[in-house]
Amino acid sequence: MTISFYGAAQSVTGSKHLVTLENGKRILLDCGLLQGKSENNEDENRDFDFEPENINYLILSHAHIDHSGLIPRLVKLGYTGPIFCTPPTRDLCELLLRDSARIQENNNGNSTADAPLYTEEDAEAALQLFKKVPYDQPYPIDEDIELLFTDTGHVLGSAAINLKLQDNGQERTLCFSGDIGRFANRILKTPQPCPAAEIILCESTYGDKLHSNLENTEERLQQIVQEVCVERGGKLLIPAFSIGRTQELIYSLNYLAEEGRLPNIKVFVDSPLSVYATDIMRNNPEHFNDTMLEYIKTDPDPFGFPQLTYITETEDSKQLNSLEEPCVIISSSGMMEAGRIRNHLKNNLADPNSAVLITGYCGPSTLGGKLMNGAEKVYIFGDEVEVKAEIIQMKEYSAHGDYSDIAKFLHCQEKENIKKIFLVHGEKRVMERLKTDLEELGYNNIEIPEQRLSYVV
């Protein structure tokens, strides 16, 4: 068996890992978009280093674009096999892939190099190949491959991919963690134990960090809203991924509103995708944790309160630019590379009374990454924009587990039976620290794969 790494190798986005059995069967784990503006990213998003038509199966860990966003291009370039995922992931991908296709087409220039990676037609063709597999039910893909999804608590529908493989007369076991959620989770169930595996591909985004305790999260959010919107009279912009992060923020604001602690200011969720994704979240309470299930007994809609307005129409979004009163605007995308948040940033970054609250990871080359790193000027839609607004970070809302969560996720494994651990979906310096810490816990044979390298295991 050979594993080849075509994305999220010593980087955080573009998850793509190819498993090739001795009989030639090829299984692609995730097919994500490499995010951030760079020439290399553009080239790697356009051209796979493998032939899509030669892939037999695609298995998707969850819906986020850095894991699913190149599926329509894979199909456009010749992939015709099934795409296995959990039921909520299929529902969310229907929103995300169509939206991503619209973004691709809207960004289309006049040259061949600027042609969209894929179109809405390509996204529709890809969605026809999706096949839903429930959690915790072994699913025989064929005589050589059995799939089992286990919940990782990262976002709705997220799963670890567990495979039993018949390879050259031997049974092999592999676990790809996907993205590992937090064991202290506001809404979703915590990561579930996985079957023992001899080969593990493990994410490492925050493998060198320990997140702040969730207990004071709402209090800190309330203080930020108070300082920015009430005391300074500014706007608080919160870039947030439409799936997961937005719903957690709304839930926190809803909680504050229910307790009478949210200042009397308007809150807008300005993203059609976020609106529809929140509806999908509402319709899947079976994936909520016990605390959330108790909460909705007294508050049936944890994603709605009187001060909150969901915006889908473009004209309503534009009107926010002329709104002079202080407010909170939650809008996608989280890394600020696309979506309506860019309009709000362009109109408010130069205002020293306003602030941008960053609640998750942003790649260094993204607009969000530049703001996090102290940029004094940025370019949005080709125009130079001065950065005078306050840039605030809150890691408490990260949907990625920290070092302790990763260690806890791996705890169900039998260390002596693990033949190889590959660290993926993280920056190299983080992986190196995580590798050292895991070795101190007794894990051995840990690799930090490079992009495009293959390993026989």
MOKA-V950945 format. One record per residue. N is the residue number from 1. SS is DSSP state (H for helix, E for strand, C for the rest). Layout:
N,SS  N,SS
This chain:
1,C  2,E  3,E  4,E  5,E  6,E  7,E  8,C  9,C  10,C  11,C  12,C  13,C  14,C  15,C  16,E  17,E  18,E  19,E  20,E  21,C  22,C  23,C  24,C  25,C  26,E  27,E  28,E  29,E  30,C  31,C  32,C  33,C  34,C  35,C  36,C  37,C  38,C  39,H  40,H  41,H  42,H  43,H  44,H  45,H  46,H  47,C  48,C  49,C  50,C  51,C  52,H  53,H  54,H  55,C  56,C  57,E  58,E  59,E  60,C  61,C  62,C  63,C  64,C  65,H  66,H  67,H  68,H  69,C  70,C  71,H  72,H  73,H  74,H  75,H  76,H  77,C  78,C  79,C  80,C  81,C  82,C  83,E  84,E  85,E  86,C  87,H  88,H  89,H  90,H  91,H  92,H  93,H  94,H  95,H  96,H  97,H  98,H  99,H  100,H  101,H  102,H  103,H  104,H  105,H  106,H  107,C  108,C  109,C  110,C  111,C  112,H  113,H  114,H  115,C  116,C  117,C  118,C  119,C  120,H  121,H  122,H  123,H  124,H  125,H  126,H  127,H  128,C  129,C  130,E  131,E  132,E  133,C  134,C  135,E  136,C  137,C  138,C  139,E  140,E  141,E  142,E  143,C  144,C  145,E  146,E  147,E  148,E  149,E  150,E  151,E  152,C  153,C  154,C  155,C  156,C  157,C  158,C  159,E  160,E  161,E  162,E  163,E  164,E  165,E  166,E  167,E  168,C  169,C  170,E  171,E  172,E  173,E  174,E  175,E  176,E  177,C  178,C  179,C  180,C  181,C  182,C  183,C  184,C  185,C  186,C  187,C  188,E  189,C  190,C  191,C  192,C  193,C  194,C  195,C  196,C  197,C  198,C  199,E  200,E  201,E  202,E  203,E  204,C  205,C  206,E  207,C  208,C  209,C  210,C  211,C  212,C  213,C  214,H  215,H  216,H  217,H  218,H  219,H  220,H  221,H  222,H  223,H  224,H  225,H  226,H  227,H  228,H  229,H  230,H  231,H  232,C  233,C  234,C  235,E  236,E  237,E  238,E  239,E  240,C  241,C  242,C  243,C  244,C  245,H  246,H  247,H  248,H  249,H  250,H  251,H  252,H  253,H  254,H  255,H  256,H  257,H  258,H  259,C  260,C  261,C  262,C  263,C  264,C  265,C  266,E  267,E  268,E  269,E  270,E  271,C  272,H  273,H  274,H  275,H  276,H  277,H  278,H  279,H  280,H  281,H  282,H  283,C  284,C  285,H  286,H  287,H  288,E  289,C  290,H  291,H  292,H  293,H  294,H  295,H  296,H  297,H  298,H  299,C  300,C  301,C  302,C  303,C  304,C  305,C  306,C  307,C  308,E  309,E  310,E  311,E  312,C  313,C  314,H  315,H  316,H  317,H  318,H  319,H  320,H  321,H  322,H  323,C  324,C  325,C  326,C  327,E  328,E  329,E  330,E  331,E  332,C  333,C  334,C  335,C  336,C  337,C  338,C  339,C  340,C  341,H  342,H  343,H  344,H  345,H  346,H  347,H  348,H  349,C  350,C  351,C  352,C  353,C  354,C  355,E  356,E  357,E  358,E  359,C  360,C  361,C  362,C  363,C  364,C  365,C  366,C  367,H  368,H  369,H  370,H  371,H  372,H  373,C  374,C  375,C  376,C  377,E  378,E  379,E  380,E  381,C  382,C  383,E  384,E  385,E  386,E  387,C  388,C  389,C  390,E  391,E  392,E  393,E  394,C  395,H  396,H  397,H  398,C  399,C  400,C  401,C  402,E  403,H  404,H  405,H  406,H  407,H  408,H  409,H  410,H  411,C  412,C  413,C  414,C  415,H  416,H  417,H  418,C  419,C  420,E  421,E  422,E  423,E  424,E  425,C  426,C  427,C  428,H  429,H  430,H  431,H  432,H  433,H  434,H  435,H  436,H  437,H  438,H  439,H  440,H  441,C  442,C  443,C  444,C  445,C  446,E  447,E  448,C  449,C  450,C  451,C  452,C  453,C  454,E  455,E  456,E  457,C
